[in-house]
Amino acid sequence: MREQEEQAALRILRRFEPIVHYTRGERFFPVDVERYLQQCSLWMKPLNKPPVQLVAQGNLTIEELVKPRMDGFETIYYLKFIEPLDLDDLARYSIKQMVKSLAQRDEKDVFHAGWGRLARVGYGSRFVAALFSLTLLLRGRVPGDTAAAAMLTYEEMQRQVERYVYYGRVVYQDGWVVLQYWYFYPFNNWRSGFFGVNDHEGDWEMVSVFCYNEGERATTTDDQTLPEAETLTPQWVAYASHDFSGDDLRRRWDDSEVEKIGNHVVVFAGAGSHASYYARGEYLAEIELPFLSPLVKLVETIKRIWTQTFHQARPRAETSAFNVFRIPFVDYARGDGWSIGLGMQRVWEPRLLSEQTPWAEGYRGLWGLYAQDPISGENAPAGPVYNRDCSVRRRWFDPLGWAGLDKVPPPNQALDFLEQQRKQSLDYCAELTRAIEEKSSELAGLGVNAAALDGQAHLSHLHTQYSQRVAALSSELAALRKQLVEESAKREALNHYEERLHRNDFGPARAHIRRAHRPATESSLGLNIFTEFLASVNIGVFMIGVVLMALFARQYVLLGLAVLIGAMIFAEATFRGQLARLINSLTVGLAIVAALVLLYEFFWEVIVVAVLTAGLFIIWENLRELRH
């Protein structure tokens, strides 16, 4: 970028830069890449070979990082931020942190967990979560003391120069001015610090603001000169959050869920995970294991048939995508810790990011330790431009499509697109009208011929042909008339939409959302200390009970399983205050089972009674018609 363009981009980014609220106990905040690299060594992991250090810690520069390397298709390049602490250092650090927590119990760096994640979900999810915990012992993971070492290194970096950095990118796409705010955290301690799913070195997060230039009406190009910051109007925002994508990611600027301070949106960052949320609270994050994908697809197919074909259950916008094959974890985005942004305790130091940024475009490896985790949860992420497999991120090359905005024109161009659609509709209606007139004339001629041939025995084959053509053309003509009516109705809808656009009425702010991610509340969960205790121990107790029955009372295993499952369900329903609902469900279930048993035992008797009843009903209806 030229210096003038850089200054214009910085002004735009500063005008709309987000304010990020963190949760108490958060230890890692966004840093600049240069200082992070000074603490890193560069490694490569060839296929089926041990890792090899390429550049030692202290010697890594951006030039060394982006140097072209050709070590095979399966080679993985990665950074290593720190080495784990030895036993003495870890003990000293743990004691120091314990003393600090006791001395600063009311300060903003002390985290207290809320209701347990397992108390919020059903037994199937708890069982899958238990299996996931066991896999940590078998698969690659970041050692527990690595988080402590990373914390010490980060604290030392901040003592030297306290700095909170975001990397801002300004992109033109289809008339939108897209502002991307990239945050790089040196470590993600969600698992070790906040009972989450993973720990990994390096963590890239992003918030986007989508603006348009109010003074422009014509379709703009992607290489347009940057406008002045004051001429831009924000319309949408999109926060990167775990596996959400498309329409569910974004919110309209006037959505009540989007908290703002002036032109600055407020972001609530997940504790340790650094995922971004619109509202403060505790979110149930669901992690899907790759080997369970076939079961997930089967369940989703059944649900889709149940809701769309049989029209059972609630509208899609209100249904949860949760299923028992995903592992539940709580993401704490309480916003009760430190805040960074305009007018907050700490302020941002912006850096520009573009296609010319060497470390972004030139380095395709991981921005932290490659833990060789087969499900990638503990592996470091790649940078802003690339995925872990070295392909380009969609949020980089297609920011509108990533947020589901590629189908939405900016408001200053919506009327132009609407006028194009109305013109196309008018042209199409004219074509339909001409086709209808021609086919109506043709159909009338065929009808005359068919009528003339009717009763002429020697021309019966011609009469049959004409009759078939009449039937086919009549159906075709009916379809054309239906299309004309529908197209006219569509044009009327376009006219109404134009009136709304002139009033700056863009419709309901949340109409595009299908899977809204909302924070859980204690009242909605119906939790208490007994429920949480049961949720924590019931899977383990169940497994131990099954083993004990298999060893000492094998003949009563089935009965024992039924008793164990029934007791756990009954106890949890009681503590959740859902005993009446449970009894009602059991009653309905038993009634269905009883009906099925009766149908099985007296199948032919039921068929005979049903046929006799149907015959008597038909006789009654016909006699009643005669009477009138």
N, C-alpha and C positions, 0 to 999 in steps of 0.2 A: 504494500500500500504506500502511496505517497503521503507525505507528512500531513497535508491538508485533509486527505481522506481519513487518515488515522484520527485526527482531532475531531472530525465530524462523527466518526463512529464512536469515539469515546464519549462525546456529548450525548449521543442517543442512548448509549448503554447506561450512563450515569443517571439520565433522566428517569429510567424505568427499572433500575437495578432492584432486585428483591431484598426484602428484609427477612433473615432466617432466624427463627427461634429454635433453640436447642433444649433438650431435656436435661434435668439435673443429672450429674454424673458423666456427662459427655466429656471425653478426654481429647478427642482429635477434631481439629477444625481445618478448613481449607488452607493449603499452603501453595507456595510457588514451586514450579517444577525444578528450577535451577537448584534451590537449596535441597530439595529431596534427592536429586541426582548426586549431589556431593556426598551423601550418606550411603549411596548404593554401590554395589558391584554388579557387573553385567555377566550373565551366564547363558549357556546354551545346553539343551538336553537333546542329544541325538536319539533316534529310535533304538531301543534295546541296548542303550549304552549309558554309563553313568554321566552325571552333569559335568560340564567343563567350564571353568571360570575364564572369561575372555578379558575382562578389565577389572582390576582390583578396586576395592573401596578407596575413595580419595583421588583416584585417577580418572574417573568417569566424567567426560565432558559431553556436550551435545554433539560435537563433531564425531566423537567415538561412538556415541549412541546410534547415530543415523548412518554410520559407515555401511556400505553395501556388503552383505555377507551371503555366501552361497554354500550352505552346509547340508543340503538335502531337503526334500519336500517335507519330511516328517520332523525336522528339527524345530524345537520350540526355544525361542529366546525369551529371557525374563530377567528382571531385576531382583536383587536381594537387598532389602532395606536394612536389616539388622541381623545379627546373630542372636540366638536365644541366650538368656542369662545363665551363668553357672549357678550352682545350688546356693552358694554363699550370697551372691548378689540378689538372687531371687528372695531369699529369706529376709535380707535387709530391706529390700523394697516392700515386701509384704507387711513387715512390721511398721515401716514408715507410713504406708497407706492406712493401716489400721489406726495408728495414733492420729493421723490427720483427720480421718472420718469421725473419730470420737471428739476431737477438739472443734470440729466445724460441722456439727450435726445439723445446724440450721442454715448452713451456707448453700450456695447454688451448685456445688459440685458433689453433692451426696445424693445418690440414687436409692430409691426404695421401690421395690417391685410391687405391682398391684396384684389383682386376682390372678391366680395361676392360669396359664394357657390351656391346660388339659381340662380344667373345669368348664371351659367354654364350648367344648365339642363333645361328640358322641363317642361310644366305645370303639367303633371301627377306626376312627381317626387316632384314638389313643393307642390302639394296638400298633398301627402303622408307625406312629411316632416312637414307640418303644423299639421297634425294629430299626428305625433310623438311628436312634441313639447307640444301639449296639454296633451299627456299621461304622461309627466313628473309630472303633477299636481296630477295624480291619482296613479301612481305606486311608488314602493320603490325607493328612490334615496338618494345619499349622499348629506347632507345639504350644501348649498353654502358656509357657513363660515368654513366648514371642511377643504377646501383647504388652507384657510388662516392660520388655526391652524397648519396644517401639514407643511406649509412653515416655520412658526416660530420654530416648533420643529426641523425640518431638519436643519435650519440655526444654531440653538444652538448646534446640534450634530457636525456640521462642524466647528464651532468656537472652540469646545473643541479639536477635532482631525480632520483635513481636510484629507479625504481619499476617493479615487475613486476605487472601487473594481469590478472585474469580477470573476466569478467562472468558472474555466476551467476544461473540461472533455476530456480525450483522450480515444477513443474507437477503437478497431479493429473490422471490419466487412467485410467479403468476400474480403480480400486483401486490403481494404482501411484503412487508418489511419484517423479517423474522429476527428477533433478538434472542440469541442463545447464551445462557450463563452457565458455564461449566465450572464445577467445583471439584478440586482434587484433594482427597483426604489421604494422609500417609498410611492410615491403617483403619480397617473395619473390625471392631471388637464386639460385634453383636452377640456372638456366642459366649465369649469369656466374660464380657462385661454386663450383658443384659439378658442372658438366658435365651439367646436367639439361635438362628440356624447355623451360622458360620462365622469364622474369623478369616481374614485374608489381608495381605499387604496391598496397599493401594486401593483407592475407591473413587471412581469417577461418577459424579451425579450432575444432573442438568435440569434447568428450568428455562422454558421458552415463553416469550411474550410476542404475540402476533399483532402488528400494527398496520395501518394503512394511511396514505397521504390524502387528507380530506380534499385537497384542491385538485387532485387528478381524477379524470373520468375515463380517458382512453386506456386501453390495455397497455401495461408497462412491460418492459423487458428486464431480464435478470441482471443486465450489466448497467443499469441506470445509475447515475450519480446520486450519492446519498443525499436525502433531503435534510433540512434543518430539523433539529429535535423537536422544536415547538410546533411543527406542522403535522407531526404524527399523532394519530389517535389509536390507543390500544383497544383491541376488540376481543382477543382470546388469550388465554394462558394455558400452558401444559406443563405439568410437573412429572418428571421421571419417577416412577414408583414400581419397583419389582417387575412383575410380569404384565402390567397393564400396558395397553397400546391402543392406538386409534381413537375413536370417539370417546371412550371412557377416560382417556387421559386428560382431556381438555375441559376447561370451564370458560364460559363467556365472562367478559370483564364485569358485567352488571349482575352476575350470579351472586346471590346472597351468601353462598358458601365461600366466595373469594374475599378474604379479608384484605383491606388495603389501607395504607397510610399515604394519602396523597396519590401520586402516580406509582407508588411502590407496593407490589403485592407482598403479602406476608406468607412465608413458607414455614411449615412446622416439620423439622427434620427428625427422622426416626433415630432413637438412641442407638449408637453403634452401627446401625445399618445405613444411616444417612439418607434413606429414601425420603421423598418429599410428599407432604400431605397438605390439603387445603384447610383442614380444621384440626385443632388440637384434640388429643385424645389417645386412646390405646386401640390399635388396629390388629385384627386377626389376619396375619399373613399366612398364606397357604403355599407350601413348596411341593411341587410335583416331581416324583422320582421317575427318571426315564424308563426304567423297566416295568413300571406300572402303567405306562401310556396306553397299551391295548385295553386294559380294564377301564381306564378313564374314558377312552373313546366309546367303548361299549355302553357305559353308563350314560354318557352324553347323548348317544343315539337314542337310547330308550327314553330319556327325558324329553328329547325333541319330538319323538313320535307321540308321547303322552300329552305334551303341551300343544303341539301344532296340529296333529292329526285328530286327536280326541278332544282337544280344547279343554283339557283338565289343568288344574293348578292356576297360579296367578299370572298376570301379564309378565312378559319377559323382563321388562324394566324393573320389576320388583323382585325377581327371583335371584337367589344367591347362586354363584357358580361353585360354591363349596361342595366337595364330595369326600367320601370316606377314604379315598385313595391319595389324598393330599395331606401333608404333614402340617399341623397348625403350630404357629409361633406368634407371639405377641410382639408387635412393633410399637414401642413407646414413643409417641410424638406429642408429649405433654406441653412443650413450649414453656416450661417453668425454669429453664436454666439461662445461660448466657444468650444474648442476641447480637447479631452482626448486621449492620446496615445504617442507613442515614438516621441520625438521632439516637442510636443505640449505644450500649457500652463500648462496642467495638465497631469500627467502620471498615468498609471494603477498600482494597487496593486493586483497581481493575488492570488487567492485561489483555491486549488484543490477541485474538486467535483467528487464523485464516488458513487458506490453502497454501500460503507461503511460510507458515510457521514450521521450521525445520523438524523439531521433535515430534510434532503432530503428524505430519505427512511422511516423514522419513523412517520412523520406528514403528514396526508392526508387531512387536513382541508384547509381553505382559509387563504391567507396571508394578510388579512385585513378585513374590515367591510363587514358583510353580510347585505346588504341593503334591502333584501327581494324583489328585483326587479324580476318580473316574466320572463322578457326576459334576465336577467343576465347582462345587460349592466353596471349597477352600482354596481354589486357585485364584491368583490375582486376575483382575480384568485387563483387557487391552485399553488403549487410549481412546480419545474422543472420536477419532476417524475410523478405527478398525474394531472388528469383533475378534474374539479369541482365535478364530480360524483364519484370520488375516483378511477376510472379506470386509468391504466398506459398510459401516453402520448406515442403516436407513435414515436415522435421525440426522446424519451428516449430509448425505447426498439428496435426501428428500424430506426435509423437515415438515412440509405440509402433509405429506402422506403418512408420516410417522404419527402425527396428531389427528389424522382423519380429516384434515382441512383441505385436501386436494380437490374435493368436490364443492367447496364453499368459496365463492368469489368474495373479495373484499367489498364492503358496503358501497364504496364509491364507484364500483364497477358493476354492482348487481343489476342496476336498471338497464345498463347496456346489454348484459347477457339476457335479461328478461325480454328486452325488445327483440333480440335475435331469435329467441325461442318462440315469441309470438308471431314473428314473420314466418318462421318455418312452419308453425302450426297453420297459419292462414294459407300458405302455399300447399300444404298437405291436404287441407280441407277442400281447396279448389280441385286438386287432383282426384280426391275421393268423389266430389260432386260430379266431375266429368265422367268418371268410371261408372258411377251409379246411373247416370243418364244413358250412357251407352248400353250398359247391361240391362237396364229396364226395357229399352227399345228392343234389344235382342230377345229378351225373355217374352215380351208380348208377341213377337213374331213366331217364336217357337210354340207359344200357347195356341196361336191361331192354327198353325200347321197340325198340332196334335189334335185339336178339336175337329178339324176337317177330315182327318184320317180315322177318327173314331167310328167303329162299326164297319169299316171297309175290310172285309176278310182277307182280300188279296194283298192288302197293304199293312197287315198286322205287324210285320217285322219293323216297318218304318215307324208305325205308331209307337212301338216299344222304344225305339231309339229316341224319338222326339220326347217321349215321356221321361226317359232317364235324363236327357239333357235339361229338360225343364226343372226337374227336381234338383240337379246339381247346381244349375245356375241360380235357382231360387235361394239355395243355401248360401252360395257365394254372395249374392246380392244382400241377403240379410246380414252377413258378416260385415260387408262394406258399410251398410247403414249404421250398424252398431259402432264401428270405428268412427264414423262421422259424428255421431252423438257424443261419444267419449272424448273426441278431440275438441269438440265445441265446449264441452264441460271443462276440459283442461284449460282452454283459452280463457274461459270465465274465471277459473281459479288463478290464472296468471294475472288477470286484471285486478282481482281482489288483492293479490300479493303485491302488485305495484302500488295500490293505495296504501297498504301497510308500510311499504318501504318509504313512501313519501312522508309518512308520519314517524319514520325511524322506529317502526315497530317490527322487531325481528323475531317475534314469536316467543314461546316459553324458553327460558334460558337453559332448561335441562332436558329439552325434548330429545336431544341426541344421545343421552346417556342410557346405556343398557345394563351396566353392571357398576352401580355406584358403590364406592368404598367408603363406608361410614365408620366412625369410631364406635366402639362398644360402650355401653353404659352399665353400671352395676344394677340399676333397676331392671333393665331389659334382660340381663343375664340371670337374675334371680339367684345370685351366688351368696354363700355364707361360708364360714370357716369349716363347717362340716362337709359341705359340698367340695370345697377345695381339697380337703384331706382325703376324701373318698376318691376324687379324680386322680390324686397323686399315687394312691396305693392299690387301686382296684385291679389294674392289669397285672401287676406283680403278684397280688394275692390270688388272682384267678389262675395264673400259671403255676404257682406253688401248689394250689389246691388240686389242680389236675394231676400233677406229679404224685402228690401224696395219695390220691385216690387210686391212681394206677399201680402204686406200690403196695398199698395196704387194703384196698377195698375194690378190687378190679371188677367184681360182679355188680357194683353199684355205680360205675363210672357215668353212665348215661343219666341216671337219676341225680347223681351228684352234680353233674354239669347243669342240669335244669335248675336245681336248687340254687347253685352259685350264681348263675345268670339272673334268675328271678330275684334273689336277695339283693344283688347289686343294683338292678334296675329299680326295685321298690324303694331301696334306701335313698338313692339319688333323687328319685321323683319326689319323695317326701321332703328332703331338705331344700329342693328347688321350689317347693310349693306347687308341684304339678301332679299331685297324687290323683286328683279328680280327673284330670286329662288322661292319665295313665289307665285308670279304671275304665273310663269311657272307651279308650282305644282297645283295651282287652275285651270288653264286652262286644264291641263291633267285630273284633277278630274272631272271638269264639262263636258268634252268631254265623259268620261266614263259613267257618269250619263245620259247624253243625249242619248248615244247609248243604254243603258239599257232601258230607257223610250221608245225609238222607237221600240226596240225589243219586249217590253211588249205590246205596242199598236198595232203593225202590225206583230204579231208573225207568223200567218199562211201565210200572204203575203210574209214574208221573207223566210219561208220554201219553198214555191212554187217557188220563184225566184231562190233560191239556187239549188233546184233539177233540174229546167230547165237549169240553167247555167252548172251544172255538166253533164247533158245529152248531151248538145251541145258540150261541151269540149271533151267528150269521142268520139262522132261521128267525130269531127275534127281530133283527134289523129289517129283514125283508118283509115280514108280516106287518111291522110298524109302518113301513112305507106304503103298503097296500091300504092300510086303514086311513091314510091321509089322501 
